[in-house]
């Protein structure tokens, strides 16, 4: 019966590419052309921060992520035009259905991490921003990831304790300082000895996820991984709208 309903729906409303709206074979997919153009991150990449590398020889070279508090980070895309538009639709245009395709890609690249995780923790929005936006995109991703992986979500464990200056208005060196003390755990004992995954949409400098990971490690978390949709790796996209690049710009 469900198959019949799906066939009827597809005949009336054929599935469209989530990026360009061209026809596709199934729901919540990219068309073949957009798939080819998308900057999916694949090996070789840095074992810690997940940054795409030019060759396997670079894997063991020093990386500027060494001081980060998280243990490993994986992203689906290098931040490009396609991932920018997808995140923008999901984050600002109420297209929450995109959580299905975005989380499915995150589950695919984060399979090994999800296999050892005790919990998923969405990066929190400040309550003021949550009221304005109506939903936390990171929480939607975390819950969809949980449906796929069966790893439980702890949606309110990590909280934002104060409203901070938008990161996009600060020089890179001041961004980490701006976030110090901005996050806390409701029940710190819950993460002690646990392997947890922080879930967010975009990482730029990594200041936000780094501060969250610091709080978790301080509370005794055994391992902190990060799963995101996209990460910005260079200055190739610096002319894109800042609020779609900086993961901290709209807190």
C-alpha positions in Angstrom: 0.0 0.0 0.0 2.8 2.4 0.9 4.6 1.7 -2.3 1.4 2.4 -4.3 0.9 5.7 -2.5 4.6 6.6 -3.2 4.2 5.8 -6.9 1.0 7.9 -7.1 2.7 10.9 -5.3 5.8 10.7 -7.5 3.7 10.6 -10.6 1.9 13.8 -9.5 4.8 15.5 -7.8 8.0 14.0 -9.3 11.1 14.2 -7.0 13.4 17.1 -7.5 17.0 17.8 -6.8 17.4 19.4 -3.4 19.8 22.0 -4.9 18.7 22.9 -8.5 15.2 21.3 -8.6 16.0 19.2 -11.6 14.2 15.8 -11.8 15.8 13.0 -9.8 15.1 9.3 -9.3 14.1 9.6 -5.6 13.2 12.1 -2.9 15.8 14.1 -1.0 18.6 13.6 -3.5 21.0 15.6 -5.7 20.7 15.3 -9.4 23.6 13.7 -11.3 25.0 17.1 -12.4 24.9 18.6 -8.9 26.4 15.4 -7.5 29.4 15.8 -9.8 29.8 19.5 -8.9 29.5 19.1 -5.1 32.8 19.2 -3.1 32.4 16.0 -1.1 35.4 15.4 1.1 37.0 12.0 0.6 40.4 10.6 1.5 43.1 11.8 2.0 42.1 14.2 4.8 43.6 15.2 8.1 42.8 12.5 10.7 41.9 15.0 13.3 40.1 18.0 11.7 39.0 16.3 8.5 40.5 18.9 6.2 40.9 17.7 2.6 44.5 17.1 1.6 46.2 17.2 -1.8 48.0 13.8 -1.3 48.3 11.0 1.2 51.8 12.2 2.0 50.3 15.1 3.9 48.3 13.0 6.3 51.2 12.7 8.8 52.4 16.3 8.5 51.7 18.8 11.3 48.3 20.5 11.1 47.1 23.7 12.8 44.3 21.7 14.4 46.6 20.1 16.9 45.6 22.4 19.7 41.8 21.8 19.2 40.0 20.2 22.1 38.0 17.7 20.0 39.5 14.4 19.0 38.3 14.2 15.4 36.0 16.1 13.0 34.3 14.9 9.9 32.4 17.0 7.3 30.4 16.0 4.3 31.5 18.9 2.1 34.2 21.5 1.6 32.0 24.6 1.8 31.1 25.4 -1.8 28.2 26.9 -3.7 26.1 23.8 -3.5 26.6 23.2 0.3 26.1 26.9 0.9 22.7 26.9 -0.7 21.6 23.7 1.0 22.6 25.0 4.4 21.0 28.4 3.7 17.7 26.7 2.7 17.8 24.5 5.7 18.8 27.1 8.2 17.0 30.2 7.2 14.2 29.2 4.8 12.3 26.7 7.0 13.2 23.8 4.7 13.6 21.5 7.6 12.9 18.4 5.4 16.5 18.8 4.2 17.6 17.4 7.6 16.9 13.9 6.0 19.4 14.2 3.2 22.0 16.2 5.2 21.9 13.7 8.1 22.0 10.7 5.8 25.3 12.1 4.3 26.6 12.8 7.7 25.8 9.2 8.8 27.6 7.9 5.8 30.9 9.7 6.5 30.6 9.4 10.3 29.7 5.7 10.4 32.8 4.6 12.5 32.3 7.5 14.9 28.6 6.8 15.3 29.4 3.1 15.9 31.3 4.0 19.1 29.3 6.9 20.4 27.3 7.0 23.5 25.3 10.2 22.7 24.8 13.0 20.1 24.9 16.6 21.4 23.7 19.4 19.1 25.6 22.6 19.4 23.1 24.9 21.2 21.6 28.2 20.2 21.1 30.9 22.7 17.5 31.1 23.8 17.2 34.6 22.2 18.3 33.3 18.9 16.1 30.2 19.2 13.0 32.3 19.7 13.9 34.3 16.6 14.7 31.3 14.3 12.0 29.0 15.7 14.3 25.9 15.6 17.9 24.8 16.1 19.2 23.4 12.9 21.9 21.4 14.7 19.2 19.8 16.9 17.2 18.7 13.9 20.3 17.2 12.4 21.1 15.4 15.6 17.6 13.9 15.9 17.6 12.7 12.3 21.1 11.2 12.8 19.7 9.4 15.9 16.9 8.0 13.8 19.4 6.6 11.4 22.1 5.4 13.8 20.0 4.6 17.0 22.6 6.7 19.0 20.6 8.7 21.6 20.4 12.5 21.5 21.0 14.5 24.6 19.3 17.7 23.3 19.5 19.9 26.4 22.7 18.7 28.0 24.9 21.3 26.4 23.6 24.8 26.8 24.5 28.3 25.8 24.9 30.4 28.9 25.2 33.9 27.5 24.6 35.9 24.3 27.9 36.7 22.6 29.1 39.1 19.9 28.5 37.6 16.5 31.7 35.8 15.5 31.6 37.3 12.0 32.2 40.8 13.5 35.5 39.7 15.2 39.0 39.1 13.9 40.0 35.4 13.8 42.2 35.7 16.9 39.4 37.1 19.0 36.8 34.5 18.2 37.9 31.9 20.7 38.2 34.5 23.4 34.6 35.7 22.6 33.3 32.2 23.3 35.1 31.4 26.5 32.5 30.5 29.2 29.7 30.7 26.7 28.8 27.0 27.1 28.0 24.7 30.0 26.6 21.3 30.8 23.4 20.8 32.7 24.5 17.5 34.3 28.3 17.3 33.9 28.4 13.8 35.4 26.4 12.4 32.4 29.4 12.8 30.0 32.1 11.4 32.3 33.8 8.5 30.6 31.5 8.8 27.6 32.2 9.1 23.9 30.1 11.9 22.5 29.5 13.5 19.1 28.9 17.2 18.7 26.6 17.9 15.7 26.5 21.2 13.8 25.9 22.5 10.3 29.0 24.4 9.3 32.5 24.8 10.8 34.6 27.8 9.8 37.4 28.6 12.3 36.2 25.8 14.6 36.0 28.2 17.5 32.5 27.1 18.5 33.0 23.3 18.4 36.4 23.7 20.1 34.9 25.6 23.0 32.1 23.0 23.3 34.6 20.2 23.2 36.7 21.9 25.9 33.7 22.0 28.2 33.0 18.3 27.5 36.6 17.2 28.1 36.8 19.2 31.3 33.7 17.3 32.5 35.5 14.0 31.9 34.3 13.0 28.4 36.4 10.1 27.1 36.3 11.2 23.5 34.7 14.1 21.6 34.0 13.9 17.9 32.4 16.4 15.6 30.1 15.8 12.7 29.1 18.7 10.4 27.6 19.2 7.0 30.4 21.4 5.7 33.7 23.0 6.6 35.4 26.0 5.1 39.1 25.1 4.3 40.4 28.2 2.5 39.6 31.7 1.3 38.1 30.5 -1.9 34.6 31.4 -0.7 35.3 34.5 1.4 33.1 36.6 -0.9 30.0 34.6 0.0 27.6 36.1 2.5 29.3 36.0 5.8 26.3 34.8 7.7 26.2 31.6 5.6 29.9 30.9 6.1 30.5 31.6 9.8 29.0 28.9 12.0 28.9 31.4 14.9 27.6 34.5 13.1 24.0 34.1 14.1 24.0 33.0 17.7 
